[in-house]
């Protein structure tokens, strides 16, 4: 049906091998905010700010929705 097992393995082995990204063993080398990893203080500040905003945003949205005036005027 698909041919021999070796043919299938030869087709898909380069795909699997290239999925690893960076072959080096340096932790944090493939992170999108790598510049922030070089300075521990900068990383901590960014982590706190983004974590606070990301965690607190849903609560602020719910608070805003609960405090706004949604009462419609009565029909005439």
Protein Blocks (a to p, Z undefined) as FASTA:
>chain_A
ZZpfklmmmmmmmmmmmmnopabfcehklgcklmmmmpmklmmmmmmmmmmmmmmmmmmm
mmmmmmpccbdcddZZ
